[in-house]
Amino acid sequence: MYYIGIDLGGTNIAAGIVDENGKIIKKDSVPTKHERGAEAVCLDMAKLAEKLIADSGIDRAQFKAIGVGIPGLANFETGFVYKCANLYWENVEMSKIMHTVTDLPIYLENDATVAGLAESVAGISKGYDNSIFLTLGTGVGGGIVIGGKIYTGNNHIRSEIGHMTFDVHGEECPCGNRGCWERYASATALINMGKKAVEEDPESLILKKAGSVDNITARDVIDSAREGDKTACKVYDQYIYYLAMGIVSLIHLFDPEIIAIGGGVSGAGEFLLEPLRKEVYKHVFCADIGYAKIELATLGNDAGIIGAAMLGK
């Protein structure tokens, strides 16, 4: 059997044919052009899925379902999208719209959740029953897999890991609360920490690499720390601490076998993992008994397509 996986992004709609083992057979994409409205985008996703099937040469009867990973909140069972902030969507009957073009079953999930599913099926978490996926980008997203199945929660709000309360008196978050973990552990958080640091130390290598405060990236901070800049090292150490403490909380709550880390910050590789593992070890309860491995996710941009496809399986 084969499945269609669709990764709905703010810029592009990426889709692929995926086999039972999570291997992508064929891929295609079209621009999202979200300014046209939700209905037009939903119709484009369905048309793209049908085009992939038609171009594949595979008997249509071999296709079981379409899965869609969305940057927002949706009900897996009804195909109803509650909210996609960066697409300016609210209360969209995605499955109903797509079914005007295709008769295949359609399943929806949050994009970070499907990425976590992908890693558990075909990536670094394959072979583990219980895993957590973290993506460190603009925010902190996550996917929780328990017993080989994604955890969606009773109200389908699922694993909004980035909005765990990290500091009850902390920074304001766009979600309306204060002190959410993503305000301290995302790439955005690292950038903001870097900007604040160079105000106090304008001679920092961070600013020299970036050229201006407004141009500072997470990579500028990481690379400057890698090169031994004192201010950058201080910022990066603080960031690692914040990231580690959130991971410790996840370990204490779920006791997973493995935690996979993706997103832009994961590009630091071992420079991220080595200090992170040490910091987690310092704080995890009864560390010597054993706790989750912390590894880098391996599927990259393909995770969204693979994970969405696997919703149908």
Beta strands, then each sheet from edge to edge (+ up, - down):
strand 1: 2-8
strand 2: 12-19
strand 3: 24-31
strand 4: 63-70
strand 5: 73-75
strand 6: 80-84
strand 7: 89-92
strand 8: 106-110
strand 9: 131-136
strand 10: 140-146
strand 11: 149-150
strand 12: 258-262
strand 13: 293-296
sheet 1: 3+ 2- 1+ 4+ 8+
sheet 2: 5+ 6- 7+
sheet 3: 11+ 10- 9+ 12+ 13+
end
